[in-house]
Amino acid sequence: MTAGTALVARMGDQALAGPLGSLDAYLERVSRISVLTREEERQLAERFRKDDDLAAARQLVLAHLRFVVHIARGYSGYGLPVGDLIQEGNVGLMKAVKRFDPSMNVRLVSFAVHWIRAEIHEYVLRNWRLVKIATTKAQRKLFFNLRRLKKNLAWLSAEETAAVARDLGVTPAEVTEMEKRLSARDMSFDPAPEADDEELYSPAAYLPAPDADPAEQVEEAESADDSHEQLRGALGRLDARSRDIVQRRWMTDDKATLHELADKYGVSAERIRQIESSALGKLRGLMAAAA
């Protein structure tokens, strides 16, 4: 068992390693866990790094589970269970906690996002794969045959390229292009260690994008959700006419004009404007009281 896997195993029964039972219950529970201040986070990280204090590591993990949920939801378009995505992301979070160095003066969430995404990416690739390197029947034949040949050959010579093209019914240019694809390797700005206990840090780990802070994204998302709930509650306390006027004037893509609403309710456009203004004032007051 590697060091990283051992940490996950040791913390798994304490740190809520993955959503169990009802996903809604898990999300509700996670949302009630307090977010750590920078100083609290630094103290806990130092306790874990210096004293191997698992209680401190557990607090760090629990306080960041909401960020994993936010990141995992961004991968829901692959048709995989959100609960499984969250669980894989939580594993990445625990690996990040193990490697986090508070002396770098970077928040844990900015460092952990790379590990969380790496685990989710690995899960997605294991369960959802679409190879688009070859789109035609001839290209698919070329892909698999050339890959088999490349196990035993270096770069093809001009004669070998022409022979392969002849045998497979494609052009020499297509053979060369496919050979380049098979031989190419992506260079990563953010490499991950090959083993859990391998120390490997990339510049990306400590250079968070200023416009993509996960903490700010989650805070904004939660704030928007709260505002929507408050708005729904406040709308429910308006009378039916005021609510309809506000919704048709502000909450639809095809907004109604004052004159259209005046015709509907048999009053003047000025009266509709007055009702709208009064309703908006009530909404502001109700939402301020609920905040």
MISEKE-370462 format. One record per residue: x, y, z of N, C-alpha, C in turn; residue number from 1. Coordinates in Angstrom, 2 decimals. Each point is the difference from the previous one (the first is absolute). Example, Ala and Ser with C-alpha at 12.3 -4.5 7.8 and 13.67 -1.06 7.14 Angstrom:
[[13.19,-5.69,7.80],[-0.89,1.19,0.00],[0.90,1.20,0.00],1] [[-0.35,1.05,-0.72],[0.82,1.19,0.06],[-0.77,1.09,0.73],2] 
//
This chain:
[[0.86,-1.20,0.00],[-0.86,1.20,0.00],[0.88,1.24,0.00],1] [[-0.25,0.93,-0.90],[0.80,1.22,-0.07],[-0.39,0.94,1.12],2] [[0.84,1.02,0.21],[-0.26,0.93,1.09],[-1.31,0.73,-0.18],3] [[-0.26,0.45,-1.25],[-1.25,0.73,-0.25],[-1.21,-0.87,0.22],4] [[0.07,-1.27,-0.48],[-1.13,-0.91,0.19],[-0.18,-0.30,1.48],5] [[1.12,-0.12,0.74],[-0.10,-0.27,1.43],[-0.70,1.14,0.72],6] [[0.31,1.24,-0.40],[-0.65,1.15,0.63],[-1.50,-0.05,-0.25],7] [[-0.39,-0.29,-1.23],[-1.42,-0.07,-0.31],[-0.67,-1.08,0.83],8] [[0.68,-1.15,0.14],[-0.58,-1.10,0.77],[-0.14,0.37,1.46],9] [[1.01,0.68,0.55],[-0.01,0.37,1.40],[-1.04,1.07,0.30],10] [[-0.25,0.87,-0.98],[-0.95,1.09,0.21],[-1.39,-0.33,-0.49],11] [[-0.14,-1.07,-0.79],[-1.26,-0.27,-0.69],[-1.19,-0.09,0.91],12] [[0.15,-0.62,1.21],[-1.14,-0.18,0.90],[-0.33,1.28,0.74],13] [[0.91,0.99,-0.04],[-0.24,1.24,0.72],[-0.37,1.15,-0.92],14] [[0.57,0.01,-1.19],[-0.03,1.21,-0.83],[-1.12,0.03,-1.02],15] [[-0.95,-0.91,0.12],[-1.12,0.01,-0.94],[0.52,-0.12,-1.41],16] [[0.74,-1.09,-0.27],[0.75,-0.15,-1.26],[-0.88,0.01,-1.22],17] [[-1.25,-0.33,0.11],[-0.89,0.02,-1.15],[-1.43,0.04,0.44],18] [[-0.91,0.52,-0.82],[-1.41,0.09,0.37],[-0.63,-1.37,0.13],19] [[-0.61,-0.25,1.13],[-0.64,-1.27,0.26],[-1.51,0.22,0.17],20] [[-0.82,-0.96,-0.44],[-1.43,0.14,0.14],[-0.53,1.07,-0.92],21] [[-0.83,0.87,0.53],[-0.63,1.04,-0.79],[1.01,1.09,-0.36],22] [[0.11,0.29,-1.30],[0.91,1.06,-0.44],[-0.47,1.35,0.52],23] [[-1.32,0.22,0.00],[-0.53,1.27,0.50],[0.36,0.21,1.47],24] [[-0.08,-1.08,0.79],[0.35,0.10,1.41],[1.48,0.33,0.17],25] [[0.82,-0.62,-0.83],[1.45,0.28,0.05],[0.27,1.46,-0.34],26] [[-0.62,0.49,-1.08],[0.24,1.39,-0.42],[-0.47,0.97,1.07],27] [[-1.14,-0.33,0.64],[-0.51,0.89,1.05],[0.94,0.01,1.19],28] [[0.54,-1.17,0.34],[0.93,-0.10,1.13],[1.29,0.76,-0.30],29] [[0.51,-0.16,-1.20],[1.24,0.67,-0.38],[-0.16,1.52,0.03],30] [[-1.16,0.47,-0.43],[-0.23,1.45,-0.07],[-0.01,0.64,1.38],31] [[-0.21,-0.81,1.06],[-0.05,0.56,1.36],[1.36,0.03,0.68],32] [[1.03,-0.56,-0.66],[1.34,0.01,0.59],[0.64,1.38,-0.21],33] [[0.52,0.57,1.05],[0.54,1.36,-0.07],[1.27,0.05,-0.84],34] [[0.17,1.11,-0.70],[1.21,0.24,-0.78],[1.08,0.55,0.93],35] [[1.22,-0.48,-0.16],[1.10,0.44,0.86],[0.53,1.36,-0.44],36] [[0.46,0.77,0.99],[0.73,1.23,-0.33],[1.41,-0.38,-0.43],37] [[0.70,0.96,-0.57],[1.38,-0.27,-0.44],[0.88,-0.43,1.19],38] [[-0.17,0.66,1.15],[0.83,-0.32,1.15],[-0.35,-1.38,0.57],39] [[-1.29,-0.32,0.06],[-0.40,-1.33,0.47],[0.55,-1.09,-0.92],40] [[-0.07,0.24,-1.29],[0.51,-0.96,-0.98],[1.50,-0.20,0.17],41] [[0.73,1.09,0.19],[1.45,-0.08,0.16],[0.37,-0.80,1.24],42] [[-0.69,0.27,1.11],[0.31,-0.70,1.25],[-0.27,-1.50,-0.11],43] [[-1.12,-0.36,-0.60],[-0.34,-1.42,-0.17],[1.01,-0.69,-0.92],44] [[0.38,0.68,-1.09],[0.96,-0.59,-0.94],[1.35,-0.20,0.66],45] [[0.42,0.93,0.83],[1.27,-0.15,0.69],[-0.04,-1.13,1.02],46] [[-1.13,-0.15,0.70],[-0.15,-1.11,0.95],[0.11,-1.34,-0.72],47] [[-0.64,-0.10,-1.15],[0.04,-1.26,-0.74],[1.38,-0.25,-0.58],48] [[0.61,1.04,-0.55],[1.30,-0.16,-0.67],[1.12,-0.32,1.01],49] [[-0.04,0.66,1.16],[1.08,-0.16,0.97],[-0.24,-1.18,0.95],50] [[-1.26,-0.21,0.42],[-0.29,-0.98,1.04],[-0.81,-1.19,-0.50],51] [[-0.29,-0.05,-1.30],[-0.82,-1.08,-0.56],[-1.33,-0.11,0.74],52] [[-0.59,1.17,0.30],[-1.25,0.08,0.74],[-1.17,-0.26,-0.95],53] [[-0.57,-1.23,0.07],[-1.09,-0.34,-0.91],[-1.28,0.77,0.31],54] [[-0.16,0.42,1.24],[-1.18,0.81,0.32],[0.04,1.33,-0.75],55] [[1.19,0.57,-0.13],[0.15,1.25,-0.75],[-0.25,-0.24,-1.48],56] [[0.53,-1.12,-0.53],[-0.23,-0.33,-1.41],[-1.49,-0.20,-0.26],57] [[-0.68,-0.66,0.93],[-1.44,-0.23,-0.15],[-0.76,1.32,-0.10],58] [[0.37,0.97,0.85],[-0.66,1.30,-0.05],[0.25,0.70,-1.33],59] [[1.22,-0.12,-0.50],[0.31,0.61,-1.29],[-0.84,-0.62,-1.12],60] [[-0.13,-1.32,0.02],[-0.78,-0.68,-1.03],[-1.47,0.38,0.10],61] [[-0.56,-0.09,1.19],[-1.42,0.29,0.16],[-0.35,1.42,-0.44],62] [[0.87,0.95,0.34],[-0.28,1.40,-0.33],[0.05,0.28,-1.49],63] [[0.57,-0.94,-0.79],[0.14,0.23,-1.44],[-0.86,-0.94,-0.83],64] [[-0.86,-0.78,0.62],[-0.86,-0.91,-0.76],[-0.95,0.75,-0.92],65] [[-0.45,1.18,0.41],[-0.91,0.78,-0.84],[0.66,0.41,-1.31],66] [[1.32,0.22,0.02],[0.71,0.37,-1.22],[0.06,-1.19,-0.96],67] [[0.15,-1.21,0.55],[0.00,-1.20,-0.83],[-1.33,-0.15,-0.71],68] [[-1.09,0.24,0.73],[-1.34,-0.09,-0.59],[-0.13,0.97,-1.16],69] [[0.48,1.22,0.20],[-0.10,1.02,-1.05],[0.79,-0.42,-1.25],70] [[1.20,-0.51,0.21],[0.84,-0.42,-1.13],[-0.61,-1.21,-0.69],71] [[-0.47,-0.99,0.79],[-0.55,-1.23,-0.57],[-1.23,0.27,-0.85],72] [[-0.81,0.96,0.40],[-1.20,0.32,-0.78],[0.35,0.48,-1.41],73] [[1.19,0.53,-0.16],[0.42,0.46,-1.32],[0.25,-1.13,-0.98],74] [[0.03,-1.25,0.49],[0.24,-1.16,-0.85],[-1.26,-0.85,-0.18],75] [[-1.15,0.55,0.35],[-1.24,-0.77,-0.08],[-0.40,-0.29,-1.44],76] [[0.54,0.74,-0.96],[-0.36,-0.21,-1.40],[0.51,-1.30,-0.60],77] [[0.83,-0.75,0.73],[0.50,-1.27,-0.52],[-0.95,-1.15,0.26],78] [[-1.12,0.26,0.65],[-0.97,-1.05,0.25],[0.38,-0.95,1.11],79] [[0.95,0.39,0.86],[0.42,-0.84,1.12],[-0.68,0.48,1.28],80] [[-0.21,-0.89,0.96],[-0.67,0.40,1.25],[0.75,1.10,0.72],81] [[-0.71,1.04,0.39],[0.64,1.12,0.69],[0.62,-0.47,1.32],82] [[-0.68,-0.92,0.67],[0.54,-0.51,1.25],[1.36,-0.65,-0.18],83] [[0.17,-0.74,-1.10],[1.29,-0.64,-0.27],[1.06,1.05,-0.33],84] [[-0.38,1.02,-0.74],[0.95,1.07,-0.31],[0.46,0.70,1.27],85] [[-0.94,0.24,0.90],[0.34,0.64,1.27],[0.95,-0.87,0.81],86] [[-0.30,-1.29,0.04],[0.84,-0.91,0.77],[1.43,-0.03,-0.54],87] [[0.15,-0.04,-1.32],[1.34,0.02,-0.59],[0.69,1.32,0.31],88] [[-0.74,1.10,-0.07],[0.57,1.30,0.32],[0.46,0.09,1.44],89] [[-0.75,-0.65,0.91],[0.38,0.00,1.42],[1.32,-0.73,0.22],90] [[0.23,-1.05,-0.79],[1.29,-0.69,0.08],[1.13,0.95,-0.39],91] [[-0.23,0.77,-1.08],[1.00,0.99,-0.41],[0.22,1.06,1.06],92] [[-1.08,0.40,0.69],[0.12,0.99,1.06],[0.89,-0.53,1.12],93] [[-0.19,-1.26,0.40],[0.82,-0.57,1.07],[1.46,-0.12,-0.41],94] [[0.25,-0.32,-1.26],[1.38,-0.04,-0.48],[0.62,1.40,0.03],95] [[-0.81,1.01,-0.32],[0.50,1.37,0.03],[0.33,0.43,1.42],96] [[-0.86,-0.38,0.95],[0.26,0.35,1.40],[1.33,-0.60,0.45],97] [[0.28,-1.21,-0.43],[1.26,-0.67,0.37],[1.21,0.80,-0.50],98] [[-0.10,0.59,-1.18],[1.14,0.67,-0.62],[0.04,1.51,0.25],99] [[-1.04,0.54,0.57],[-0.11,1.45,0.13],[1.07,0.56,0.93],100] [[0.65,1.06,-0.44],[1.04,0.68,0.79],[-0.50,1.41,0.33],101] [[-0.41,0.25,1.25],[-0.54,1.32,0.33],[1.02,1.13,-0.10],102] [[1.30,-0.34,0.01],[1.02,1.04,-0.08],[0.04,0.67,-1.37],103] [[-0.67,-0.60,-1.00],[-0.03,0.60,-1.33],[-0.96,1.18,-0.08],104] [[-0.76,0.23,1.09],[-0.92,1.14,0.08],[-1.06,-0.03,-1.10],105] [[-0.49,-1.20,-0.30],[-1.08,-0.19,-0.97],[-1.13,-0.74,0.71],106] [[-1.24,0.39,-0.26],[-1.12,-0.68,0.62],[-0.09,-1.44,-0.50],107] [[-0.44,-0.88,0.88],[-0.08,-1.42,-0.33],[-0.89,-0.25,-1.21],108] [[-1.11,0.73,-0.12],[-0.92,-0.27,-1.11],[0.66,0.28,-1.34],109] [[0.88,0.99,-0.06],[0.68,0.31,-1.26],[1.00,-1.09,-0.37],110] [[0.58,-0.63,1.01],[0.93,-1.10,-0.24],[-0.76,-1.29,-0.29],111] [[-1.08,-0.24,0.76],[-0.71,-1.28,-0.09],[-0.78,-0.16,-1.29],112] [[-0.38,1.09,-0.63],[-0.84,-0.09,-1.20],[0.66,-0.86,-1.07],113] [[1.31,0.03,-0.09],[0.71,-0.79,-1.01],[-0.09,-1.49,0.30],114] [[0.10,-0.36,1.28],[-0.09,-1.40,0.39],[-1.43,-0.52,-0.12],115] [[-0.96,0.85,0.36],[-1.41,-0.39,-0.11],[-0.35,-0.29,-1.46],116] [[0.40,0.91,-0.88],[-0.30,-0.18,-1.43],[0.74,-1.20,-0.57],117] [[1.22,-0.24,0.47],[0.78,-1.14,-0.52],[-0.71,-1.31,0.29],118] [[-0.53,-0.16,1.22],[-0.71,-1.23,0.36],[-1.29,-0.14,-0.80],119] [[-0.72,1.11,-0.17],[-1.25,-0.04,-0.77],[0.30,-0.31,-1.46],120] [[1.06,0.60,-0.54],[0.38,-0.27,-1.39],[0.30,-1.49,-0.19],121] [[0.73,-0.57,0.93],[0.37,-1.41,-0.09],[-1.26,-0.87,0.02],122] [[-0.94,0.35,0.85],[-1.26,-0.76,0.08],[-0.78,0.12,-1.30],123] [[-0.08,1.22,-0.54],[-0.73,0.20,-1.25],[0.63,-0.81,-1.13],124] [[1.32,0.03,-0.08],[0.69,-0.72,-1.07],[-0.16,-1.51,0.14],125] [[-0.10,-0.49,1.22],[-0.21,-1.44,0.20],[-1.40,-0.43,-0.42],126] [[-0.93,0.92,0.06],[-1.40,-0.38,-0.20],[-0.66,0.61,-1.23],127] [[0.65,0.94,-0.66],[-0.61,0.67,-1.16],[1.10,0.34,-0.97],128] [[0.09,-0.71,-1.11],[1.09,0.23,-0.94],[-0.55,0.07,-1.42],129] [[0.40,1.01,-0.74],[-0.44,0.16,-1.38],[1.23,0.32,-0.85],130] [[0.45,-0.98,-0.76],[1.20,0.18,-0.81],[-0.37,0.64,-1.33],131] [[0.55,1.18,-0.23],[-0.32,0.70,-1.24],[1.24,0.16,-0.89],132] [[1.04,-0.77,0.34],[1.24,0.13,-0.78],[-0.20,-0.48,-1.43],133] [[-0.93,-0.91,-0.23],[-0.28,-0.52,-1.34],[-1.50,0.01,-0.22],134] [[-0.44,0.68,-1.05],[-1.42,0.18,-0.22],[-0.55,-0.82,-1.16],135] [[0.84,-0.35,-0.97],[-0.49,-0.80,-1.12],[0.44,-1.45,0.18],136] [[-0.61,-0.88,-0.78],[0.36,-1.42,0.09],[1.46,-0.22,-0.34],137] [[0.49,0.69,-1.03],[1.40,-0.13,-0.40],[0.93,0.52,1.08],138] [[-0.37,1.12,0.65],[0.83,0.56,1.05],[0.03,-0.91,1.22],139] [[-1.17,-0.59,0.33],[-0.02,-0.92,1.14],[0.89,-1.21,-0.26],140] [[-0.05,-0.52,-1.23],[0.86,-1.12,-0.37],[1.47,0.41,0.09],141] [[0.29,1.19,-0.49],[1.36,0.52,0.06],[0.45,0.16,1.45],142] [[-0.87,0.53,0.83],[0.35,0.24,1.41],[0.42,-1.28,0.70],143] [[-0.83,-1.03,-0.10],[0.30,-1.23,0.74],[1.16,-0.78,-0.62],144] [[0.09,-0.02,-1.32],[1.11,-0.70,-0.63],[1.32,0.71,0.24],145] [[-0.01,1.32,-0.09],[1.22,0.75,0.19],[0.45,-0.06,1.46],146] [[-0.95,0.01,0.92],[0.38,-0.11,1.40],[0.68,-1.34,0.29],147] [[-0.49,-1.06,-0.64],[0.62,-1.31,0.16],[1.41,-0.01,-0.59],148] [[0.16,0.62,-1.17],[1.31,0.06,-0.64],[0.99,0.83,0.82],149] [[-0.48,1.07,0.62],[0.88,0.90,0.72],[0.60,-0.62,1.25],150] [[-0.56,-1.12,0.46],[0.59,-0.69,1.15],[1.37,-0.56,-0.34],151] [[0.21,-0.27,-1.28],[1.26,-0.64,-0.41],[0.85,0.88,-0.90],152] [[-0.51,1.13,-0.43],[0.72,0.83,-0.96],[0.28,1.38,0.57],153] [[1.08,0.60,-0.43],[0.23,1.41,0.29],[-0.81,0.79,-1.03],154] [[0.40,1.26,-0.28],[-0.72,0.77,-1.00],[0.10,-0.71,-1.36],155] [[-1.12,-0.05,-0.69],[-0.02,-0.67,-1.30],[0.84,0.76,-1.02],156] [[0.68,-0.76,-0.83],[0.72,0.62,-1.11],[-1.00,0.36,-1.09],157] [[0.47,0.72,-1.03],[-0.88,0.38,-1.10],[-0.56,-1.23,-0.70],158] [[0.85,-1.03,-0.17],[-0.46,-1.23,-0.65],[-1.03,-0.73,0.85],159] [[0.24,-0.06,1.31],[-0.95,-0.67,0.90],[-1.32,0.75,0.06],160] [[0.08,1.32,0.00],[-1.21,0.82,0.01],[-0.83,-0.25,-1.25],161] [[0.66,-0.06,-1.14],[-0.70,-0.25,-1.27],[-0.60,-1.39,-0.01],162] [[0.71,-0.99,0.55],[-0.51,-1.37,0.04],[-1.23,-0.12,0.88],163] [[0.05,0.65,1.19],[-1.16,-0.04,0.90],[-1.19,0.69,-0.65],164] [[0.23,1.13,-0.64],[-1.08,0.72,-0.66],[-0.64,-0.85,-1.10],165] [[0.85,-0.71,-0.75],[-0.49,-0.86,-1.06],[-0.86,-1.14,0.57],166] [[0.51,-0.64,1.04],[-0.71,-1.15,0.59],[-1.34,0.38,0.63],167] [[-0.06,1.21,0.55],[-1.22,0.40,0.72],[-0.91,0.90,-0.82],168] [[0.40,0.35,-1.19],[-0.84,0.80,-0.87],[-0.15,1.44,0.43],169] [[1.08,0.59,0.54],[-0.02,1.40,0.39],[1.20,0.69,-0.65],170] [[0.11,1.31,0.21],[1.12,0.74,-0.59],[1.20,-0.04,0.94],171] [[1.22,0.15,-0.52],[1.18,0.08,0.87],[-0.11,1.13,1.02],172] [[-0.63,1.11,-0.39],[-0.15,1.13,0.93],[-0.84,-0.40,1.20],173] [[-1.05,-0.81,-0.22],[-0.84,-0.45,1.11],[0.77,-0.93,0.93],174] [[0.87,-0.84,-0.57],[0.83,-0.88,0.83],[0.93,0.84,0.88],175] [[0.63,1.00,-0.59],[0.92,0.85,0.75],[-0.72,0.76,1.11],176] [[-1.19,0.52,-0.30],[-0.77,0.74,0.99],[-0.40,-0.90,1.16],177] [[-0.46,-1.22,-0.31],[-0.40,-0.93,1.05],[1.22,-0.41,0.84],178] [[1.14,-0.15,-0.64],[1.23,-0.36,0.72],[0.37,1.10,0.99],179] [[-0.19,1.27,-0.41],[0.28,1.11,0.90],[-0.93,-0.04,1.21],180] [[-1.29,-0.31,-0.24],[-0.96,-0.06,1.11],[0.36,-1.09,0.99],181] [[0.42,-1.14,-0.54],[0.34,-1.12,0.88],[1.28,0.25,0.80],182] [[0.90,0.80,-0.57],[1.29,0.23,0.64],[0.00,1.22,0.91],183] [[-1.01,0.87,-0.15],[0.00,1.25,0.75],[-0.31,-0.23,1.47],184] [[0.57,0.85,0.83],[-0.28,-0.03,1.43],[-0.36,1.41,0.44],185] [[-1.03,0.11,0.80],[-0.39,1.30,0.51],[0.94,0.42,1.13],186] [[0.47,1.22,-0.05],[0.81,0.54,1.07],[-0.90,0.74,0.96],187] [[0.07,-0.34,1.28],[-0.92,0.56,0.98],[0.67,1.09,0.82],188] [[-0.72,1.10,0.15],[0.43,1.07,0.90],[-0.26,-0.40,1.44],189] [[-0.87,-1.01,0.18],[-0.43,-0.40,1.34],[0.14,-1.50,0.16],190] [[1.23,-0.57,-0.03],[0.17,-1.45,0.07],[-0.38,-0.53,1.36],191] [[-0.52,-1.22,0.04],[-0.34,-0.66,1.25],[1.04,-1.06,0.29],192] [[0.29,-0.28,1.26],[0.98,-1.03,0.32],[-0.49,-1.37,-0.41],193] [[0.92,-0.87,-0.39],[-0.38,-1.34,-0.43],[-0.37,-0.87,1.20],194] [[0.52,0.31,1.17],[-0.33,-0.74,1.21],[-0.55,0.96,1.03],195] [[-0.85,-0.51,0.89],[-0.64,0.87,0.98],[1.00,0.68,0.93],196] [[1.12,-0.69,0.29],[0.96,0.55,0.94],[1.14,0.75,-0.68],197] [[-0.10,0.22,-1.30],[1.04,0.72,-0.73],[-0.21,1.50,0.13],198] [[1.04,0.73,0.37],[-0.08,1.44,0.15],[0.22,0.65,-1.36],199] [[-1.03,0.58,-0.57],[0.12,0.66,-1.29],[-0.94,1.19,-0.02],200] [[0.56,1.18,-0.12],[-0.82,1.20,-0.01],[0.25,0.77,-1.29],201] [[-1.06,0.48,-0.57],[0.12,0.76,-1.24],[-0.33,1.46,0.27],202] [[0.41,0.91,-0.88],[-0.35,1.41,0.20],[-1.49,0.23,0.13],203] [[-0.78,-0.80,-0.72],[-1.45,0.21,0.03],[-0.58,-0.20,1.38],204] [[0.67,-0.83,0.83],[-0.54,-0.29,1.32],[-0.02,1.23,0.89],205] [[0.92,0.93,-0.23],[0.07,1.18,0.85],[-0.22,1.29,-0.78],206] [[-0.57,-0.11,-1.18],[-0.33,1.18,-0.79],[-1.46,-0.05,-0.40],207] [[-0.93,0.18,0.94],[-1.42,-0.07,-0.35],[-0.42,1.13,-0.92],208] [[-0.88,-0.31,-0.94],[-0.49,1.02,-0.91],[-0.80,1.03,0.79],209] [[0.28,1.29,-0.18],[-0.70,1.03,0.79],[-1.49,0.06,-0.29],210] [[-0.42,-0.49,-1.17],[-1.42,0.07,-0.35],[-0.69,-1.35,0.15],211] [[0.65,-0.96,0.67],[-0.61,-1.32,0.12],[0.26,-0.59,1.39],212] [[-0.17,0.81,1.05],[0.18,-0.46,1.37],[-1.20,-0.86,0.38],213] [[0.20,-1.30,0.28],[-1.13,-0.87,0.35],[-0.77,0.50,1.20],214] [[0.71,0.58,0.98],[-0.68,0.50,1.19],[-0.99,1.10,-0.36],215] [[0.45,0.92,-0.85],[-0.88,1.09,-0.41],[-1.16,-0.52,-0.85],216] [[0.28,-0.99,-0.86],[-1.05,-0.57,-0.84],[-1.08,-0.66,0.85],217] [[0.41,-0.75,1.02],[-0.98,-0.66,0.86],[-0.77,1.03,0.80],218] [[0.71,1.01,0.52],[-0.67,1.04,0.78],[-1.04,0.72,-0.86],219] [[0.37,0.31,-1.25],[-0.94,0.68,-0.89],[-1.19,-0.89,-0.33],220] [[0.26,-1.30,-0.23],[-1.09,-0.92,-0.32],[-0.96,-0.14,1.16],221] [[0.54,-0.13,1.23],[-0.86,-0.13,1.17],[-0.77,1.28,0.25],222] [[0.66,1.15,-0.22],[-0.67,1.28,0.18],[-1.15,0.14,-1.00],223] [[0.25,-0.45,-1.26],[-1.06,0.08,-1.01],[-1.17,-0.90,0.36],224] [[0.30,-1.22,0.52],[-1.07,-0.91,0.41],[-0.82,0.61,1.13],225] [[0.69,0.60,0.97],[-0.71,0.64,1.12],[-0.88,1.14,-0.50],226] [[0.53,0.79,-0.92],[-0.77,1.14,-0.53],[-1.24,-0.48,-0.74],227] [[0.14,-1.10,-0.77],[-1.16,-0.54,-0.73],[-1.07,-0.49,0.97],228] [[0.43,-0.65,1.08],[-0.96,-0.48,1.00],[-0.72,1.17,0.66],229] [[0.76,1.03,0.35],[-0.59,1.18,0.63],[-0.97,0.69,-0.96],230] [[0.37,0.05,-1.29],[-0.87,0.65,-0.98],[-1.30,-0.77,-0.17],231] [[0.10,-1.34,-0.05],[-1.22,-0.81,-0.12],[-0.92,0.21,1.19],232] [[0.60,0.04,1.19],[-0.80,0.21,1.20],[-0.65,1.37,0.01],233] [[0.75,1.03,-0.44],[-0.54,1.35,0.00],[-1.11,0.15,-1.05],234] [[0.17,-0.60,-1.17],[-1.04,0.05,-1.03],[-1.30,-0.62,0.49],235] [[0.14,-1.07,0.77],[-1.19,-0.67,0.51],[-0.82,0.85,0.95],236] [[0.60,1.08,0.52],[-0.71,0.87,0.95],[-0.62,1.21,-0.68],237] [[0.19,0.13,-1.31],[-0.67,1.07,-0.75],[-1.39,-0.44,-0.41],238] [[-0.87,0.94,-0.29],[-1.31,-0.36,-0.54],[0.17,-0.48,-1.43],239] [[-0.99,-0.72,-0.51],[0.12,-0.67,-1.29],[0.29,0.99,-1.13],240] [[-0.65,1.16,0.00],[0.22,0.96,-1.08],[1.41,0.57,0.04],241] [[0.46,0.39,1.19],[1.35,0.55,0.12],[1.04,-1.04,-0.40],242] [[-0.21,-1.25,0.44],[0.95,-1.06,-0.34],[0.06,-0.23,-1.50],243] [[-1.15,-0.01,-0.65],[-0.05,-0.21,-1.44],[0.70,1.13,-0.75],244] [[-0.21,1.22,0.44],[0.60,1.17,-0.66],[1.53,-0.07,0.13],245] [[0.49,-0.30,1.20],[1.45,-0.09,0.21],[0.61,-1.12,-0.83],246] [[-0.65,-1.15,0.00],[0.54,-1.14,-0.74],[0.02,0.27,-1.50],247] [[-1.07,0.58,-0.53],[-0.06,0.24,-1.44],[0.87,1.18,-0.42],248] [[0.30,0.90,0.92],[0.84,1.15,-0.34],[1.49,-0.29,0.19],249] [[0.35,-0.94,0.92],[1.40,-0.18,0.36],[0.52,-1.44,-0.08],250] [[-0.87,-0.97,-0.06],[0.45,-1.38,0.19],[-0.27,-0.91,-1.19],251] [[-0.22,0.55,-1.15],[-0.19,-0.79,-1.21],[0.86,0.59,-1.11],252] [[0.32,-0.83,-0.97],[0.78,0.49,-1.15],[-0.84,0.94,-0.86],253] [[-1.28,-0.32,-0.14],[-0.91,0.83,-0.80],[-0.75,0.93,0.93],254] [[0.63,1.11,0.37],[-0.55,0.89,1.01],[-1.21,0.77,-0.53],255] [[-1.00,0.11,0.84],[-1.23,0.73,-0.36],[0.22,1.50,0.18],256] [[-0.68,0.79,-0.82],[0.08,1.45,0.14],[-1.06,0.47,0.98],257] [[0.15,1.25,0.45],[-1.00,0.59,0.90],[-1.37,0.04,-0.66],258] [[-0.03,0.29,-1.29],[-1.28,0.10,-0.71],[-0.65,-1.37,-0.14],259] [[0.78,-1.04,-0.23],[-0.58,-1.35,-0.10],[-0.64,-0.41,1.31],260] [[0.65,0.29,1.11],[-0.55,-0.34,1.31],[-1.19,0.90,0.34],261] [[0.07,1.25,-0.46],[-1.13,0.91,0.24],[-1.25,-0.52,-0.70],262] [[0.16,-0.50,-1.22],[-1.14,-0.58,-0.72],[-0.53,-1.23,0.71],263] [[0.90,-0.82,0.54],[-0.41,-1.24,0.67],[-0.83,0.31,1.24],264] [[0.42,0.99,0.80],[-0.67,0.28,1.26],[-0.99,1.16,-0.08],265] [[-0.15,0.62,-1.17],[-0.98,1.06,-0.18],[0.31,1.25,0.77],266] [[1.27,0.33,0.14],[0.41,1.23,0.68],[0.99,0.72,-0.91],267] [[0.46,1.17,0.45],[0.94,0.78,-0.81],[1.41,-0.56,0.13],268] [[0.86,0.34,-0.97],[1.39,-0.41,0.06],[0.69,0.60,1.21],269] [[-0.40,1.23,0.38],[0.58,0.64,1.17],[-0.34,-0.77,1.27],270] [[-1.23,-0.55,0.06],[-0.39,-0.78,1.17],[0.81,-1.30,0.09],271] [[0.26,-0.61,-1.14],[0.85,-1.20,-0.01],[1.39,0.33,0.51],272] [[0.53,1.15,-0.43],[1.33,0.41,0.45],[0.02,0.20,1.50],273] [[-1.07,0.59,0.55],[-0.08,0.22,1.45],[-0.06,-1.33,0.75],274] [[-0.79,-0.94,-0.51],[-0.10,-1.32,0.65],[1.35,-0.70,-0.05],275] [[0.67,0.09,-1.14],[1.31,-0.63,-0.16],[1.01,0.60,0.97],276] [[0.03,1.31,0.11],[0.93,0.67,0.89],[-0.26,-0.39,1.45],277] [[-1.28,-0.02,0.38],[-0.36,-0.38,1.38],[0.39,-1.45,0.29],278] [[-0.24,-0.89,-0.98],[0.31,-1.42,0.19],[1.51,-0.22,0.13],279] [[0.77,0.69,-0.82],[1.46,-0.13,0.09],[0.52,0.50,1.34],280] [[-0.61,1.08,0.51],[0.40,0.51,1.32],[-0.31,-1.02,1.09],281] [[-1.14,-0.66,-0.09],[-0.35,-1.03,0.98],[0.96,-1.18,-0.07],282] [[0.36,-0.40,-1.24],[0.93,-1.11,-0.16],[1.34,0.30,0.64],283] [[0.51,1.22,-0.23],[1.27,0.38,0.60],[-0.06,-0.05,1.52],284] [[-1.09,0.47,0.56],[-0.15,-0.02,1.45],[-0.08,-1.40,0.56],285] [[-0.77,-0.87,-0.69],[-0.15,-1.39,0.47],[1.31,-0.77,-0.09],286] [[0.75,0.23,-1.08],[1.27,-0.71,-0.17],[1.05,0.50,0.99],287] [[-0.02,1.30,0.30],[0.93,0.56,0.98],[-0.28,-0.58,1.38],288] [[-1.29,-0.16,0.32],[-0.37,-0.56,1.29],[0.38,-1.47,0.13],289] [[-0.03,-0.70,-1.15],[0.31,-1.43,0.02],[1.50,-0.29,-0.02],290] [[0.81,1.01,-0.40],[1.45,-0.20,-0.12],[0.65,-0.19,1.37],291] 
//
